[in-house]
Amino acid sequence: MSNLLDQVGGSRFINRTVAEFYQAIGRHLSQFETSDHGKQQTRQAQFLNHALSSQPEPVRSSRASFLARGLNPTLFEAMLEFLELRLVELGFSCQLSTQLVETAGSLYQDCEEDLCIAC
């Protein structure tokens, strides 16, 4: 059975969806507020790609903890909501979209307290 990342179309799909999210929210923010969103966009895409791949433990946990340190919790939560709705919009099952969000969200919650590098 393929991993969640493969089931949704791989890294290309995740990277494009994260970019769409930042493009959508960027319309509602000032230039000052969006200055560091490039870092968040890259970090979120890396985290999601990692979380949805089939990495063995402890590699998965240590890499996830490293990537989670740079994530803004509010933006990450909003990104997961956007991703879940986008998957359903594209015709993926609600079960798959929920599983994907729960997998990424639970891995994020299991990581150490974030040290936000960009807000």
N, C-alpha and C positions, 0 to 999 in steps of 0.2 A: 504494500500500500504506500502511496506517495505521501510526503509530508504536507502540512497545510500550505506551505509556501508554493509548492508545485501545483496544488489543487486550485489556487487562485491565479496562476499564470506566472509565478516566479518573481524574481527581484525587479524585473522590468515593470510589472504591474504595481508592486508596492511603491517603488520609486516615483512612478507617475502619479499614483494616488496621493502620496504625501505632497508632491509638488502642487497638485490641484488644490489640496487643502490650504497650503500657504498662499497660493494665488487668490483663493476665495477670501481668506481672512485679511489678506494684505489690502484689499479694497476698503476695509473699514478701519484701518489703522494709519496713524501719521507716519511720516518717514522716520522719525525718532524711534517710534515703537517697533518698526520693522527692521531696524538696522542690524540686529543680531539674529533675525529669524533664519538666515541662511545656515547658521550653525545648528539651530534647532532642527531645521528641515533635514539636513544631512544626518544628524545624530538619530532622529526618529526613524528615518528610513533604515539606517544601519541596525538599530535595535529591533525593529519589526522584522526585517529580513532574518536576523539571527534568531529571534524568538520563534519564528514560524518554521525554521529549518529543523532538520533532525540531527542536532549535535549531541554527542554523548555527554553525560555528566562526568566529571565536574567542569569540563570545558564550557558547557552551556551556561552554567551558573556564574562562573568567573567572568566570562566575556560579557554576559548580560549585566552584571554588576558594574563593570567598567563603563559600558555604554549608558546605563541608566544614570550615572553620576552627572551627566550633562543635560539631562532632560528636565524641562520645566513641567511639573506635574499637571498644571492646568491645561497647558497646550497638549500634553500627551493624552489626557482624558478626552479632550475635544477631538483630537485626531482619531482616537479609537471610535468615537461616536460617528464621525464622518466616514470612516472606513466601513463600519458596519452597515450604514445606510447605503453607501456606494455599492457594496457587494450585492445587497438586495436589489438595488436599482438595476444592476447589470444582469440580474437573473440567477444569481447564486442562491442556494437555499438559505432560509433563515437559520437552520441548524448549523450550516457551515459558517455563516457569518458570526453567529453567536459563539461558536467554538473558537474561532480565530480570535475574537476580541477577548474572550475569557482566558485563552492561552497567553496572549501577549500581556493582558492586564495582570494576571496572576504572577507571571514572571517578573513584571515590573514591581509589583507589591512585595515580592520576596527579596528584592535587591535592597542593599543598604540605603540609608537615607541619602537622597540626591544632593549633589553639590552643583547647583545650577550654574553652568558656564554662560548661558545666554537665556534671556527671558523673552 
